[in-house]
Amino acid sequence: MQGLSPSARLRIEELSARYPRKRSALIPSLQIAQEEAGYISEEIMVEIARMMELSPNEVREVVSFYSLLHQKPVGRYVIQVCTNISCQLCDAEGILRHLRRRLGVGPGETTPDMKYTLLEVECLGSCGTSPVMQVNDEYHENLTPEKIDCILDGLP
């Protein structure tokens, strides 16, 4: 895995210059890196740490905390299924089970064709419309197995 391109480094440096502390630009900088590389490798974490004047561990802590940041390659569609209490009460386990069967992978895994990555997440903040999943940046609420099939069938 290569490090950041010169254009990504420049975007991060310009972004960092807008803040009194470089650290304040960490999450959007990680998003720039992920947009370019598809995920945030150890090498990229070290490089961004250097740019932000942080330790690699400080960057690693942020990357590992947020489900929107990926530490390994992911599929074209990242499917996050909420399994917090509100979703659990509305059969999130059944939703996850259906997705496991449909995709042939479990949480934390990516399909062999690199089309889908399935993730189980703690909360998507949509308790009133549970069960819920997020496909890339789009929320899908009040899920049923039939609704999931329609969503997946509609993806290119």
Solvent accessible surface area in square Angstrom, and as a share of the most:
residue,aa,sasa,rsa
1,M,114,0.51
2,Q,151,0.67
3,G,25,0.24
4,L,15,0.08
5,S,36,0.23
6,P,114,0.72
7,S,72,0.46
8,A,2,0.02
9,R,81,0.29
10,L,98,0.49
11,R,109,0.40
12,I,0,0.00
13,E,85,0.38
14,E,96,0.43
15,L,17,0.09
16,S,9,0.06
17,A,86,0.67
18,R,180,0.66
19,Y,83,0.32
20,P,138,0.87
21,R,155,0.57
22,K,84,0.35
23,R,88,0.32
24,S,61,0.40
25,A,0,0.00
26,L,7,0.04
27,I,59,0.30
28,P,42,0.27
29,S,0,0.00
30,L,0,0.00
31,Q,80,0.35
32,I,17,0.09
33,A,0,0.00
34,Q,30,0.13
35,E,126,0.56
36,E,79,0.35
37,A,29,0.23
38,G,37,0.35
39,Y,37,0.14
40,I,0,0.00
41,S,11,0.07
42,E,86,0.39
43,E,83,0.37
44,I,1,0.01
45,M,5,0.02
46,V,48,0.28
47,E,20,0.09
48,I,0,0.00
49,A,1,0.01
50,R,166,0.60
51,M,23,0.10
52,M,4,0.02
53,E,135,0.60
54,L,28,0.14
55,S,47,0.30
56,P,52,0.32
57,N,80,0.41
58,E,53,0.24
59,V,0,0.00
60,R,75,0.27
61,E,97,0.43
62,V,29,0.17
63,V,1,0.01
64,S,71,0.46
65,F,153,0.64
66,Y,77,0.29
67,S,53,0.34
68,L,77,0.38
69,L,9,0.04
70,H,22,0.10
71,Q,90,0.40
72,K,115,0.49
73,P,68,0.43
74,V,33,0.19
75,G,6,0.05
76,R,146,0.53
77,Y,17,0.06
78,V,12,0.07
79,I,0,0.00
80,Q,12,0.05
81,V,0,0.00
82,C,4,0.02
83,T,19,0.11
84,N,41,0.21
85,I,114,0.58
86,S,30,0.20
87,C,2,0.01
88,Q,64,0.29
89,L,143,0.71
90,C,62,0.37
91,D,80,0.41
92,A,0,0.00
93,E,76,0.34
94,G,9,0.09
95,I,5,0.03
96,L,8,0.04
97,R,126,0.46
98,H,27,0.12
99,L,0,0.00
100,R,119,0.44
101,R,166,0.61
102,R,92,0.33
103,L,21,0.10
104,G,64,0.61
105,V,15,0.09
106,G,7,0.06
107,P,44,0.28
108,G,27,0.26
109,E,88,0.40
110,T,35,0.21
111,T,10,0.06
112,P,133,0.83
113,D,100,0.52
114,M,89,0.40
115,K,52,0.22
116,Y,25,0.09
117,T,3,0.01
118,L,0,0.00
119,L,36,0.18
120,E,83,0.37
121,V,16,0.09
122,E,126,0.57
123,C,64,0.38
124,L,20,0.10
125,G,63,0.60
126,S,17,0.11
127,C,72,0.43
128,G,81,0.77
129,T,43,0.25
130,S,14,0.09
131,P,10,0.06
132,V,1,0.00
133,M,0,0.00
134,Q,29,0.13
135,V,8,0.04
136,N,61,0.31
137,D,136,0.71
138,E,108,0.49
139,Y,91,0.35
140,H,30,0.13
141,E,61,0.27
142,N,85,0.43
143,L,8,0.04
144,T,60,0.35
145,P,53,0.34
146,E,120,0.54
147,K,82,0.35
148,I,0,0.00
149,D,43,0.22
150,C,94,0.57
151,I,26,0.13
152,L,4,0.02
153,D,100,0.52
154,G,62,0.60
155,L,39,0.20
156,P,104,0.65
